[in-house]
Every structure is written in structure tokens, then in C-alpha cells.
Amino acid sequence: MVEAVELTTTRLGNISWPVRVSHVRDSEYEIFARGTSYQIVIMPRIYGVLVSITNWNRCGYLNFNREYNADDICYYLDINQDDAAFIAAGLNEIMKNEVLQPPVVQNFERQRQAVRDKLRWGLL
């Protein structure tokens, strides 16, 4: 089930090309450009995001709140420069459009909501 499709472009040197990002389900995405497709699984962690490219057996840890470029992706995920440019564009699009919070923040928000609900119903 593919939910949303985002389109962006990337540039490497003087060449630019379109990049399509599809939200497959939950934390799974597909980044497609130049005839190549990467299946991405994103898992928020405490200080960043664990990114796994399942069809290329690559995995790396990226920080929150940062724009990524091809050099970052080459370093963190060990991908060649050409493909890294469009993976970076796709990941930037995902990070920009998705609310990715570390589990600690998510857990804190759930606990706060539970306390609010108990107060509202007079259980505390």
C-alpha cells in the first residue's frame, strides 16, 4: 500500500534529475531516481534516525534536524556518489515532511497525556 508520493529534484555537479519518494507503510519508504530504487526503513532513536537501505544491505545513523548531502550519505551509508545524491534528496524530503521524534520524546508525551486524562476524570 503506497500512501503518498513526494517529488523533489537533486543536483550533482551540472546535472539534475527528479527524485520520487513513496511512503510504503509505517516507517518504510521507496526512493526512486535514474532508474534505481532504494527501499528505506527509518527508525527514530534517542538522538537521531537509524536508516536502513534494505535492498542494498546498508545501514547508518543520521542526526535529527539536519540537511544531508551526497557526501554525508557516502560516509554514513557507504553508497557511491551518484546514488548518494538522490538518496540525500529523498531523505531530506522524508525528514522535512514526517514528524520523527525520538522514542524518549514519544514516551514522555504519552505519559503526559495519561496524567492529563487521569486529572480530567478525577482519578488523581
Phi and psi in degrees as GROMACS dihedral restraints (atoms count N, CA, C in turn):
[ dihedral_restraints ]
;  ai    aj    ak    al  type     phi  dphi    fc
    3     4     5     6     1   -94.5    20    10
    4     5     6     7     1   120.8    20    10
    6     7     8     9     1   -87.5    20    10
    7     8     9    10     1   -69.9    20    10
    9    10    11    12     1  -118.1    20    10
   10    11    12    13     1   147.1    20    10
   12    13    14    15     1  -121.6    20    10
   13    14    15    16     1   123.5    20    10
   15    16    17    18     1  -109.9    20    10
   16    17    18    19     1   140.4    20    10
   18    19    20    21     1  -115.6    20    10
   19    20    21    22     1   137.6    20    10
   21    22    23    24     1  -146.0    20    10
   22    23    24    25     1   177.5    20    10
   24    25    26    27     1  -128.2    20    10
   25    26    27    28     1   157.1    20    10
   27    28    29    30     1  -132.3    20    10
   28    29    30    31     1   160.9    20    10
   30    31    32    33     1  -137.7    20    10
   31    32    33    34     1   136.3    20    10
   33    34    35    36     1  -135.4    20    10
   34    35    36    37     1   110.6    20    10
   36    37    38    39     1    67.7    20    10
   37    38    39    40     1  -125.9    20    10
   39    40    41    42     1   -95.9    20    10
   40    41    42    43     1     0.9    20    10
   42    43    44    45     1  -105.0    20    10
   43    44    45    46     1   135.3    20    10
   45    46    47    48     1  -128.6    20    10
   46    47    48    49     1   153.7    20    10
   48    49    50    51     1  -152.0    20    10
   49    50    51    52     1   158.1    20    10
   51    52    53    54     1   -77.0    20    10
   52    53    54    55     1   150.8    20    10
   54    55    56    57     1  -128.1    20    10
   55    56    57    58     1   131.8    20    10
   57    58    59    60     1  -110.9    20    10
   58    59    60    61     1   131.0    20    10
   60    61    62    63     1  -116.8    20    10
   61    62    63    64     1   121.6    20    10
   63    64    65    66     1  -113.6    20    10
   64    65    66    67     1   132.9    20    10
   66    67    68    69     1   -88.6    20    10
   67    68    69    70     1   108.5    20    10
   69    70    71    72     1   -79.3    20    10
   70    71    72    73     1   -57.7    20    10
   72    73    74    75     1  -169.0    20    10
   73    74    75    76     1   152.9    20    10
   75    76    77    78     1    37.4    20    10
   76    77    78    79     1  -105.3    20    10
   78    79    80    81     1  -107.5    20    10
   79    80    81    82     1    20.2    20    10
   81    82    83    84     1  -106.1    20    10
   82    83    84    85     1   136.0    20    10
   84    85    86    87     1  -135.9    20    10
   85    86    87    88     1   162.2    20    10
   87    88    89    90     1  -127.5    20    10
   88    89    90    91     1   128.6    20    10
   90    91    92    93     1  -110.6    20    10
   91    92    93    94     1   124.5    20    10
   93    94    95    96     1  -128.7    20    10
   94    95    96    97     1   128.8    20    10
   96    97    98    99     1  -163.7    20    10
   97    98    99   100     1   151.0    20    10
   99   100   101   102     1    52.4    20    10
  100   101   102   103     1    33.9    20    10
  102   103   104   105     1    78.3    20    10
  103   104   105   106     1     8.6    20    10
  105   106   107   108     1  -120.9    20    10
  106   107   108   109     1   142.7    20    10
  108   109   110   111     1  -122.1    20    10
  109   110   111   112     1   134.9    20    10
  111   112   113   114     1  -119.4    20    10
  112   113   114   115     1   125.6    20    10
  114   115   116   117     1   -90.2    20    10
  115   116   117   118     1   120.5    20    10
  117   118   119   120     1  -113.7    20    10
  118   119   120   121     1   135.0    20    10
  120   121   122   123     1  -118.2    20    10
  121   122   123   124     1   128.0    20    10
  123   124   125   126     1  -116.0    20    10
  124   125   126   127     1   126.7    20    10
  126   127   128   129     1  -124.7    20    10
  127   128   129   130     1   109.8    20    10
  129   130   131   132     1   -63.2    20    10
  130   131   132   133     1   135.5    20    10
  132   133   134   135     1  -121.1    20    10
  133   134   135   136     1  -171.0    20    10
  135   136   137   138     1   -62.4    20    10
  136   137   138   139     1   -48.6    20    10
  138   139   140   141     1  -113.2    20    10
  139   140   141   142     1     6.7    20    10
  141   142   143   144     1  -176.6    20    10
  142   143   144   145     1  -153.6    20    10
  144   145   146   147     1  -129.6    20    10
  145   146   147   148     1   129.2    20    10
  147   148   149   150     1   -88.6    20    10
  148   149   150   151     1   119.5    20    10
  150   151   152   153     1  -109.7    20    10
  151   152   153   154     1   126.0    20    10
  153   154   155   156     1  -120.3    20    10
  154   155   156   157     1   127.3    20    10
  156   157   158   159     1  -101.2    20    10
  157   158   159   160     1    96.9    20    10
  159   160   161   162     1   -68.5    20    10
  160   161   162   163     1   -35.7    20    10
  162   163   164   165     1   -83.0    20    10
  163   164   165   166     1    -0.8    20    10
  165   166   167   168     1  -124.8    20    10
  166   167   168   169     1     8.8    20    10
  168   169   170   171     1    52.1    20    10
  169   170   171   172     1    48.9    20    10
  171   172   173   174     1  -124.3    20    10
  172   173   174   175     1   146.8    20    10
  174   175   176   177     1  -150.7    20    10
  175   176   177   178     1   143.1    20    10
  177   178   179   180     1  -158.9    20    10
  178   179   180   181     1   163.4    20    10
  180   181   182   183     1  -110.7    20    10
  181   182   183   184     1   122.8    20    10
  183   184   185   186     1  -116.0    20    10
  184   185   186   187     1   144.6    20    10
  186   187   188   189     1   -76.0    20    10
  187   188   189   190     1   157.5    20    10
  189   190   191   192     1   -73.6    20    10
  190   191   192   193     1   165.8    20    10
  192   193   194   195     1    53.9    20    10
  193   194   195   196     1    52.2    20    10
  195   196   197   198     1  -151.1    20    10
  196   197   198   199     1   141.5    20    10
  198   199   200   201     1   -85.7    20    10
  199   200   201   202     1   132.4    20    10
  201   202   203   204     1  -104.0    20    10
  202   203   204   205     1   148.2    20    10
  204   205   206   207     1  -122.7    20    10
  205   206   207   208     1   178.8    20    10
  207   208   209   210     1   -59.6    20    10
  208   209   210   211     1   -38.6    20    10
  210   211   212   213     1   -63.1    20    10
  211   212   213   214     1   -40.1    20    10
  213   214   215   216     1   -60.7    20    10
  214   215   216   217     1   -45.9    20    10
  216   217   218   219     1   -67.3    20    10
  217   218   219   220     1   -38.7    20    10
  219   220   221   222     1   -58.5    20    10
  220   221   222   223     1   -42.6    20    10
  222   223   224   225     1   -73.2    20    10
  223   224   225   226     1   -51.3    20    10
  225   226   227   228     1   -76.3    20    10
  226   227   228   229     1   -34.6    20    10
  228   229   230   231     1  -114.4    20    10
  229   230   231   232     1    -0.7    20    10
  231   232   233   234     1    55.5    20    10
  232   233   234   235     1    54.4    20    10
  234   235   236   237     1  -116.9    20    10
  235   236   237   238     1   149.1    20    10
  237   238   239   240     1   -66.0    20    10
  238   239   240   241     1   158.5    20    10
  240   241   242   243     1   -57.5    20    10
  241   242   243   244     1   -44.8    20    10
  243   244   245   246     1   -61.8    20    10
  244   245   246   247     1   -49.7    20    10
  246   247   248   249     1   -70.4    20    10
  247   248   249   250     1   -32.7    20    10
  249   250   251   252     1   -61.6    20    10
  250   251   252   253     1   -32.0    20    10
  252   253   254   255     1   -63.5    20    10
  253   254   255   256     1   -45.1    20    10
  255   256   257   258     1   -80.9    20    10
  256   257   258   259     1   -25.0    20    10
  258   259   260   261     1   -66.4    20    10
  259   260   261   262     1   -41.6    20    10
  261   262   263   264     1   -60.4    20    10
  262   263   264   265     1   -44.4    20    10
  264   265   266   267     1   -61.9    20    10
  265   266   267   268     1   -42.9    20    10
  267   268   269   270     1   -65.5    20    10
  268   269   270   271     1   -44.2    20    10
  270   271   272   273     1   -64.7    20    10
  271   272   273   274     1   -39.7    20    10
  273   274   275   276     1   -61.4    20    10
  274   275   276   277     1   -38.9    20    10
  276   277   278   279     1   -65.9    20    10
  277   278   279   280     1   -42.2    20    10
  279   280   281   282     1   -63.4    20    10
  280   281   282   283     1   -48.3    20    10
  282   283   284   285     1   -62.8    20    10
  283   284   285   286     1   -34.7    20    10
  285   286   287   288     1   -71.8    20    10
  286   287   288   289     1   -35.5    20    10
  288   289   290   291     1   -97.9    20    10
  289   290   291   292     1   -14.6    20    10
  291   292   293   294     1  -107.2    20    10
  292   293   294   295     1   145.1    20    10
  294   295   296   297     1   -89.2    20    10
  295   296   297   298     1    99.6    20    10
  297   298   299   300     1  -105.5    20    10
  298   299   300   301     1   111.8    20    10
  300   301   302   303     1  -118.2    20    10
  301   302   303   304     1   146.1    20    10
  303   304   305   306     1   -64.7    20    10
  304   305   306   307     1   152.0    20    10
  306   307   308   309     1   -55.1    20    10
  307   308   309   310     1   -32.7    20    10
  309   310   311   312     1   -61.9    20    10
  310   311   312   313     1   -43.4    20    10
  312   313   314   315     1   -67.0    20    10
  313   314   315   316     1   -43.1    20    10
  315   316   317   318     1   -60.9    20    10
  316   317   318   319     1   -43.9    20    10
  318   319   320   321     1   -64.3    20    10
  319   320   321   322     1   -42.1    20    10
  321   322   323   324     1   -60.8    20    10
  322   323   324   325     1   -44.0    20    10
  324   325   326   327     1   -63.8    20    10
  325   326   327   328     1   -39.4    20    10
  327   328   329   330     1   -63.5    20    10
  328   329   330   331     1   -42.5    20    10
  330   331   332   333     1   -64.8    20    10
  331   332   333   334     1   -42.0    20    10
  333   334   335   336     1   -61.2    20    10
  334   335   336   337     1   -42.5    20    10
  336   337   338   339     1   -64.8    20    10
  337   338   339   340     1   -39.1    20    10
  339   340   341   342     1   -63.0    20    10
  340   341   342   343     1   -42.0    20    10
  342   343   344   345     1   -65.0    20    10
  343   344   345   346     1   -42.9    20    10
  345   346   347   348     1   -59.7    20    10
  346   347   348   349     1   -43.0    20    10
  348   349   350   351     1   -63.7    20    10
  349   350   351   352     1   -42.1    20    10
  351   352   353   354     1   -64.4    20    10
  352   353   354   355     1   -40.7    20    10
  354   355   356   357     1   -63.5    20    10
  355   356   357   358     1   -42.4    20    10
  357   358   359   360     1   -64.2    20    10
  358   359   360   361     1   -35.5    20    10
  360   361   362   363     1   -93.8    20    10
  361   362   363   364     1     5.4    20    10
  363   364   365   366     1    73.4    20    10
  364   365   366   367     1    24.2    20    10
  366   367   368   369     1   -88.8    20    10
  367   368   369   370     1    -7.7    20    10
